[in-house]
C-alpha cells in the first residue's frame, strides 16, 4: 500500500510540473519557464536552430518570456 501511495504522489508531482512549466531546449542549455495557464500545450519546446522564429508567434510562450530567453541565448553565443 505504501508503494502505491508513493507512486500516486510522484505521478501527481510530475503531472503538476508538466502542467505548470515550459521546458525549452535551446542551443546550449535547457530553460525552464513558468506557464501562464495550466495546460499540457507547449510543455516541451525545441528552440534550436531556425525554429526560434516560430516560437515568437505563440502567445503563451511570449507571455511566459520566451523572447528574453532567446535574447539571453544570443548573448551567450556571441561571448
C-alpha positions, -999 to 999 in steps of 0.1 A, spaced: 0 0 0 29 24 8 44 18 -27 11 27 -43 7 59 -23 43 69 -32 36 62 -68 5 83 -68 24 112 -51 53 110 -77 28 108 -106 10 138 -92 42 158 -89 52 150 -124 18 160 -137 18 192 -118 53 200 -133 41 193 -168 10 215 -164 29 245 -149 62 247 -167 76 251 -202 108 230 -208 126 248 -236 156 231 -253 179 260 -265 211 257 -285 234 255 -254 211 247 -224 176 239 -212 155 267 -199 125 261 -176 98 288 -175 66 291 -156 35 288 -177 7 314 -178 -21 288 -179 -23 252 -167 -22 232 -199 -2 205 -215 3 227 -246 40 236 -253 53 217 -223 84 206 -243 97 231 -269 126 226 -292 141 261 -298 173 251 -316 183 265 -350 158 283 -372 128 271 -351 131 302 -329 110 325 -351 80 302 -349 81 304 -311 76 341 -312 42 336 -328 29 315 -299 10 338 -274 15 316 -243 53 314 -249 56 351 -255 37 359 -222 59 334 -203 91 352 -215 105 332 -245 118 364 -261 140 371 -231 153 335 -231 162 337 -268 179 370 -263 200 356 -234 210 327 -256 221 350 -284 243 370 -259 258 338 -245 267 325 -280 283 358 -290 307 357 -260 
